[in-house]
């Protein structure tokens, strides 16, 4: 006959194995989920474009963001982290990415965004190479599950051209 500690250990081991199997199944089922994200972003105003004292270009923007991210949510999704970047090329780097805005979406009910926002983070370039530069707006997202691996995605939305001269 087994002691009560051996029986407790057997029950705990069985529960842990079942929990691990459920987590593995949740992660495996999410691998087959293909989201259909719909989004748009457009720059409505270049608030300020100037050269800083240290010689770097700095731009603050206002833009519209509309996105339907409901398809990213499954029964295994804890939250979604979404952010908008400005991407451009210059002589030093083939790809420069600057985060302009970010947001955490806690559930499916808050996943339909219709916003007009001022960039939370300014677009700053080392040097003075932003004048007349073509900039692409790209939406990125990270899906954080309750169990399993975090997934990510991105969608190019629009592009705009910065002015050839500084504004104030």
N, C-alpha and C positions, 0 to 999 in steps of 0.2 A: 504494500500500500504506500502511496506517495504522500509526502508531507504537504501541509498547506502552502509552504513557500514554493515548492516545486509546481504545484497546481497554479499558483499566482503567476509564476514566471512563464509557464506554458500559455496561460491566457493572455499575458502581456505580449509575448512573442507573436501569438496568432493575431492579435489586434494590430500590432505594428506591421506585420506582413500584409494584412488586408488593407490597411491604410496606404501602404506603399503601392499596392496593386491599383487602388482607386486613383491615386495621384498619377501613376503611369498611364492609366486609361484616359484620364482627363487631358494629359499632355498629348497623347497620341491622337485623340479626337480633334484637338485644336490644330493639328498639323494639316488636316483636310479642309479647314475653314479658309475660304478665299474671300476677303472683304472687298466691297465695292465702294470705295471712298469717293465722294463728290465734293469738290472744293474749288473756290475762286478767291483770288486776292489781287487787289489793284491799289497802286499808290494814288492817293487823292491829292496829296499836297507835299511838297518838299518844304518843311518848316524853316530849316536853316541849313545852309551849306557854307562852311567857312574853313579857313586854315587856322589851326591852333598855334599857340606861341611856339611849341616845339617843332612845328613844321608839318604836322600830320593833318590830313583832311578829316573833317567831321561833318556828318550829315544826320539830321533828325527828320523823320518822315511821319506822315499820317497815312494810314491805309485802311481799306475795307477788307475784312475777312469773312467769308461765308463758307461753312463746311458742314457736311452731314457725315458724321463719323459713327453713326449708330451701327453700321455693319461691322465695326471693329469689335463690338461687344458680343461675347458668347456667355454661356453660363459659367465659364471658368475665368472670366476677365475681372480683375480687381479694379484697375484703373488704367487710363490712357494718358500718357504725357505727350503733348503736341507742341510743336514750335515752328516758327517761320524764320527762314534764313534768307539773307541776301548773298548771292554767289556771283563772283566776277573773276576775271583773269587780269593779271598785270605782268610786268616784265620779270618780277621776282618769282611769282608763283603761278602755276597753271590753274589752281583753284584756291580761291579765298572764300571762306564761309564765315558769315557774321550772323549771330542770332539777333533777331529784332524783337521777337515777342515769344512768350511761352505761356502754357496753361495746362493745368491738370484737370482731367475730366473724370469725376469719381464714378459716374454711372451712365447708363444709356439715356436716361431722361435729360441729361445735360449735354448730350453729344451733338446737338444741332446748334451750331454757332452762327450768329449774325452780328458782327461787331465792326465798329469803326474805332480804331485805336491809334494812339500816338506810339511810335516805337518805344518799347520799354528800355531798350539798349541802343545807343547811337551806333551808326555805321562809321567806324574810324579806320582809316588806312594809314599804314606807316609810309609817310612820304606824301607827295601831292599828285597822285596818279588817278584820282577819282573824277576829275573834270572831264565831261563828255563820255564817261564810261557807261557801257551797257551792263545793267545789273538784272539778274534773274531772281525772282521770288520762288522759293521752294518750301513746301509744307512737309515736315517730318513728323513721324509718330512712333512711339514705343508703347506696345501693349504689354502691360504687366499682369500676368496671370496669378491666380490663387495657387496653382501648382503647375510646375513645368517651366519651360524656357521662355524668356522674354523674346518677343518678336518685334521687328521694326519695319517701317516702310517710308516711302517718300513720294512726292508728286510735284513736278514742276508746274507752276501756276501761271505766271506772267513775267513780263520783262518790262523794264523802263530804262530811260536814258537820263543820266544826271546832266545838269546844265554845264555848258562850256566855261562859265564864269561863276565865281562865288556869289552867294546871295547873303543877305543878313536878316 
